[in-house]
Amino acid sequence: MRHFGYLDDAVRDHLFHRPPEPFDRDSEPAVLASALGATLYSPATRRTLAADIAKQALRGVTSMVLCLEDSIDDREVIGAEQNLVEQLTEFARSGAEGPLLFIRVRHPEQITDLTERLGGTLDVLSGFVLPKFEPDSGARYLKALDEASAVSGRRLYAMPVLESPSIAYLEHRRAVLSELAELIAGHRDRILAVRIGATDFQAAYALRRSRDLTAYDVHLVAGLIGDIVNVFGRADGSGYVISGPVWEYFPQGERLFKPQLRRTPFAEAEDPEAVELRSRLISADLDGLIRELELDKANGLLGKTAIHPSHVAVIHAMSVVTHEEYCDATDILAESAAGGGVLRSAYTNKMNEVKPHRAWAEAVLRRARAFGVAREDVTFVDLLAAGVME
């Protein structure tokens, strides 16, 4: 699979200076972590789950989570487990191309139970999402994951979700984050990405952001994201890919504030339908998502939890490396090999200081391998148009 694989060759060549590289479930962990993109969640109760997985793969989804936790009623768990086993078995038998698949469980024992029930069907699974990840539950989750990997004979990844009140509460936060960092460091080869559960953090304080606000406008959440990145996102080799929190809006509703998408980039885009695209994005409340994605990137997050297919193309388009970013990154790394210093950017609009910007440049090239590099005259509007209107 690869990002933007649904585009035909001519369109891809027109959009990309450097196209996204292919990957599969057996690619190196660093490749998979960078390529997660929009991780689409789906309740495990869906009776058409096998068909949904195949359909979403054709639409550009490269990672999915089949959820047994908060997306379903507590009374539905037993039926959801059975449905999940049946649907994954059906999908495996179909031989259809699929995204990276993960199961979001409720407790460690579910990992053990599902491993036994799925048997050979585990081959289509990439791992498990571990909610409410705390020191005690986390240790039990990771033990169950190690046992499941041993039984299946293949590497199964973990994506712990940081979302518990013990992390949100200021008096506990530093100690809990430090303990969690030590815990997962002992399982580094199993940890694909660290996920942030902003909705649960807000719930601990009876908060909910509106469609007109990003997660970063809620100071409590912004502070938590900053602390999580501080502990888990370091560029000294100890860090992990950290994914952005979910954008939970998709229906049209009455707006309190003006749209956050400027008209100019859409009016200047090559695609004649770009102005219509802007209207569609605004009516679907996706302008707020675009703003939040920019802030995710600025704060060191890569990829994002998605709960609606309409979010996927937007997240992936915003993940593509711009031509300007690519030029800066390659210039910085080339100069770094020569010994460092300061140089003017290729676009002559900024200073590139080689040593401080080296880690950033390396991260940009990792993202470029997963999502590609746009051509010089291609903007995010063109990438959105190609994805949203396909």
C-alpha positions in Angstrom: 0.0 0.0 0.0 1.0 3.6 -0.3 -0.5 7.0 0.3 -2.4 8.5 -2.7 -2.3 5.0 -4.3 -5.8 5.6 -5.7 -4.6 8.4 -8.0 -3.7 7.5 -11.6 -0.1 7.8 -12.6 -0.6 11.0 -14.6 -2.3 12.8 -11.7 0.4 11.6 -9.2 3.2 12.7 -11.5 1.6 16.1 -11.8 1.2 16.6 -8.0 4.4 15.1 -6.7 8.0 16.1 -7.0 8.8 12.9 -5.0 5.9 10.4 -4.8 5.0 8.5 -1.6 6.9 5.2 -1.1 5.1 1.9 -0.8 5.0 0.0 2.5 3.3 -3.1 4.0 2.7 -4.7 7.3 6.2 -6.1 7.4 8.0 -2.8 6.8 10.3 -1.4 9.4 8.5 0.0 12.5 9.8 3.5 11.8 8.3 3.4 8.3 5.0 2.2 9.6 4.8 4.7 12.4 5.4 7.6 10.0 2.9 6.2 7.5 -0.1 5.7 9.8 -1.7 8.9 8.6 -5.4 9.2 9.4 -6.2 6.2 11.6 -9.9 5.6 11.0 -11.8 4.1 13.9 -14.8 1.9 13.3 -17.1 0.2 15.9 -16.6 -3.6 16.0 -20.4 -4.0 16.0 -20.7 -3.1 12.3 -22.1 -6.1 10.4 -20.4 -5.0 7.2 -16.9 -4.6 8.7 -15.1 -6.9 6.3 -16.5 -5.0 3.3 -15.9 -1.7 5.0 -12.2 -2.5 5.5 -11.7 -3.3 1.8 -13.8 -0.3 0.7 -11.8 2.2 2.9 -8.5 0.7 1.7 -9.5 1.6 -1.9 -10.3 5.1 -0.8 -6.9 5.7 0.6 -7.2 4.6 4.2 -3.9 3.0 5.3 -4.7 2.3 9.0 -7.9 1.4 10.8 -8.8 0.6 14.4 -11.7 -1.8 15.0 -13.0 -0.6 18.4 -14.3 -2.7 21.3 -14.1 0.2 23.7 -15.8 3.6 24.0 -17.5 3.4 20.6 -19.8 0.6 21.7 -22.3 0.1 24.5 -21.1 -1.9 27.5 -23.9 -4.3 26.8 -22.7 -5.0 23.3 -19.2 -6.2 24.1 -19.8 -10.0 23.8 -21.7 -9.6 20.5 -19.1 -7.1 19.2 -16.3 -9.6 19.9 -18.0 -12.4 18.1 -18.8 -10.1 15.1 -15.2 -8.9 15.0 -13.9 -12.5 14.9 -16.3 -13.4 12.1 -15.7 -10.2 10.1 -11.9 -10.4 10.3 -12.1 -14.1 9.3 -14.3 -13.1 6.3 -11.8 -10.3 5.3 -8.8 -12.7 5.6 -10.6 -15.3 3.4 -11.4 -12.6 0.8 -7.7 -11.9 0.1 -8.6 -8.2 -0.4 -5.9 -5.6 0.0 -6.3 -4.0 3.4 -4.9 -1.2 5.6 -2.9 -1.7 8.8 -5.5 -3.1 11.2 -5.6 -2.7 14.9 -8.1 -3.8 17.6 -8.9 -1.4 20.4 -9.5 -3.6 23.4 -11.0 -2.8 26.8 -8.6 -4.7 29.0 -5.5 -7.0 28.7 -7.5 -10.2 28.9 -9.2 -9.4 25.7 -5.9 -9.5 23.8 -5.4 -13.1 25.1 -8.9 -14.1 24.3 -9.0 -12.6 20.8 -5.6 -14.1 20.0 -7.0 -17.6 20.7 -10.3 -17.0 18.8 -8.7 -15.4 15.8 -6.1 -18.1 15.2 -4.5 -17.8 11.8 -6.6 -14.7 11.1 -4.1 -12.8 13.2 -2.0 -12.6 10.1 -4.2 -9.6 8.9 -3.7 -7.8 12.2 -0.9 -5.3 12.9 -1.6 -4.9 16.6 -3.7 -3.5 19.4 -4.7 -0.1 20.6 -4.4 0.1 24.4 -6.8 2.6 26.0 -6.5 4.3 29.4 -2.8 3.4 29.4 -1.5 3.7 33.0 1.5 2.1 34.7 -0.4 -0.8 36.1 -2.7 -1.5 33.2 0.0 -0.7 30.8 2.3 -3.4 32.2 -0.5 -6.0 31.9 -1.4 -4.9 28.4 2.2 -5.2 27.2 2.6 -8.6 28.9 -0.5 -9.9 27.1 0.8 -8.4 23.8 4.1 -10.2 24.2 2.3 -13.5 24.8 0.0 -12.9 21.8 3.0 -12.2 19.5 4.6 -15.4 20.7 1.5 -17.4 20.0 1.0 -15.9 16.5 4.6 -16.1 15.5 4.6 -12.5 14.2 5.3 -9.1 15.6 2.1 -7.4 16.9 2.4 -3.7 17.7 1.0 -1.6 20.5 -0.4 1.9 20.3 -1.0 3.1 23.9 -3.5 5.8 24.4 -2.7 8.5 27.0 -6.0 9.7 28.2 -6.5 8.9 31.9 -7.3 11.5 34.6 -4.1 10.5 36.5 -2.2 12.0 33.5 -4.4 15.1 33.4 -4.2 15.9 37.1 -1.3 18.2 37.6 -0.2 16.7 41.0 0.3 13.3 39.4 1.3 14.1 35.8 5.1 14.3 36.0 5.4 11.1 38.0 2.9 9.1 35.8 4.4 10.3 32.5 7.9 9.4 33.7 6.8 6.0 34.9 5.0 5.3 31.6 8.1 6.4 29.6 10.2 3.9 31.5 7.6 1.2 31.0 7.3 1.5 27.2 11.0 2.0 26.8 11.4 -1.6 27.8 9.1 -2.6 24.9 10.4 -0.1 22.3 10.3 -2.6 19.5 6.5 -3.1 20.1 5.5 0.5 20.4 4.4 1.8 17.0 3.0 5.2 18.2 1.7 7.0 21.2 -1.8 8.3 20.9 -3.5 11.2 22.7 -7.0 10.9 24.0 -8.0 14.5 24.2 -11.7 13.8 24.5 -11.1 11.8 27.7 -8.8 14.5 29.1 -11.6 17.1 28.6 -14.2 14.7 30.1 -12.2 14.8 33.4 -13.1 18.5 33.6 -16.6 18.4 32.0 -15.2 20.2 28.9 -15.8 19.8 25.2 -14.4 22.0 22.5 -16.8 23.3 19.8 -16.3 23.0 16.1 -14.9 26.6 16.0 -12.0 25.7 18.4 -9.0 23.5 18.0 -7.6 21.3 20.8 -4.9 23.9 21.3 -7.5 26.6 22.1 -8.4 24.5 25.2 -5.5 25.4 27.5 -5.8 22.3 29.6 -5.4 20.1 26.5 -2.7 22.2 25.0 -0.7 21.9 28.2 -1.2 18.1 28.3 -0.1 17.8 24.6 3.0 19.9 25.4 3.9 17.7 28.4 3.4 14.4 26.5 5.5 15.7 23.6 8.2 16.8 26.1 8.4 13.2 27.5 7.7 11.0 24.5 8.7 13.2 21.5 12.3 13.9 22.1 14.7 13.9 19.2 17.5 12.2 21.1 16.6 8.7 20.0 14.2 8.0 22.9 11.1 9.5 21.3 8.2 8.0 19.5 5.7 9.1 16.8 2.9 10.8 18.6 -0.5 11.1 16.8 -2.9 14.0 17.0 -6.2 13.9 18.9 -9.4 13.2 17.2 -11.4 15.9 15.4 -14.9 14.9 16.4 -17.1 17.1 14.1 -18.4 16.3 10.6 -22.1 17.4 10.3 -23.1 20.9 9.2 -24.3 23.1 11.9 -24.7 26.8 12.8 -21.3 28.5 13.1 -20.4 31.0 15.8 -17.2 32.2 14.1 -16.0 33.0 10.6 -14.6 30.1 8.5 -10.8 29.5 9.1 -9.9 28.9 5.4 -8.7 31.9 3.5 -10.2 32.3 0.1 -7.0 33.2 -1.8 -5.3 29.8 -2.0 -8.5 28.3 -3.4 -9.0 31.0 -5.9 -5.5 30.7 -7.1 -5.4 26.9 -7.4 -5.2 25.2 -10.8 -8.3 23.1 -10.2 -11.4 25.0 -11.5 -13.5 23.4 -8.8 -11.2 24.5 -5.9 -13.6 27.4 -4.9 -16.4 24.8 -4.6 -14.1 22.6 -2.6 -13.6 25.4 0.0 -17.4 25.6 0.4 -17.6 21.9 0.9 -14.9 21.8 3.5 -16.5 24.6 5.4 -19.9 23.1 5.3 -18.5 19.8 6.7 -16.6 21.7 9.5 -13.3 20.6 8.0 -11.8 24.0 8.1 -11.3 23.6 11.8 -9.7 20.2 11.2 -7.2 21.8 8.8 -6.3 24.5 11.3 -5.8 21.8 14.0 -3.6 19.8 11.7 -1.3 22.8 11.2 -1.0 23.1 14.9 -0.4 19.3 15.3 2.5 19.6 13.0 3.9 22.7 14.7 3.8 20.8 18.0 5.5 17.7 16.8 2.5 15.4 16.2 2.2 13.1 13.1 -0.9 11.4 12.0 -4.3 11.7 13.6 -7.2 9.7 14.9 -10.2 9.9 12.5 -13.8 9.0 13.2 -15.2 9.8 9.7 -14.0 8.9 6.2 -14.3 12.5 5.1 -11.4 13.4 7.4 -9.0 11.0 5.8 -8.2 12.9 2.6 -7.7 16.1 4.5 -5.3 14.6 7.0 -3.3 13.0 4.3 -3.1 16.1 2.1 -1.9 18.1 5.0 0.7 15.5 5.7 2.4 15.8 2.3 5.8 17.6 2.6 5.8 20.9 0.7 8.5 21.6 -1.8 9.8 24.4 0.4 10.1 22.1 3.4 11.9 19.5 1.3 14.4 22.0 -0.1 15.1 23.3 3.5 15.5 19.8 4.9 17.8 18.5 2.1 19.9 21.7 2.3 20.3 21.4 6.1 21.3 17.8 6.0 23.8 18.4 3.1 25.4 21.3 5.0 25.3 19.3 8.2 27.5 16.6 6.6 29.9 19.4 5.7 30.2 20.7 9.3 27.2 23.0 10.0 26.7 26.7 9.9 23.9 29.0 8.8 22.5 29.4 5.3 19.8 31.2 3.5 16.9 29.0 2.4 16.4 28.1 -1.2 13.2 30.1 -1.1 15.2 33.1 0.3 12.6 33.7 3.0 14.3 32.3 6.1 17.4 31.3 7.9 18.4 27.6 8.1 20.6 27.1 11.1 22.1 23.7 10.4 22.7 22.1 13.8 19.5 23.2 15.6 17.4 22.3 12.5 19.0 18.9 11.7 16.5 16.8 13.8 13.6 18.7 12.1 15.1 18.0 8.7 15.4 14.3 9.4 11.8 14.2 10.5 10.7 15.9 7.3 12.4 13.4 5.2 10.8 10.5 7.1 7.4 12.1 6.4 8.4 12.6 2.8 9.0 8.9 2.3 5.5 8.2 3.6 3.5 11.0 2.1 5.6 12.3 -0.7 6.9 15.8 -1.6 4.6 18.2 -3.6 5.8 19.9 -6.7 6.9 23.5 -6.4 3.7 24.9 -7.8 1.4 22.4 -6.0 -0.4 23.6 -2.8 -2.4 21.7 -0.2 -5.5 22.9 -2.1 -4.5 20.9 -5.2 -3.8 17.8 -3.0 -7.1 18.3 -1.2 -8.9 18.6 -4.5 -7.3 15.4 -5.8 -8.2 13.5 -2.7 -11.6 14.9 -1.7 -13.1 15.0 -5.2 -11.9 11.5 -6.3 
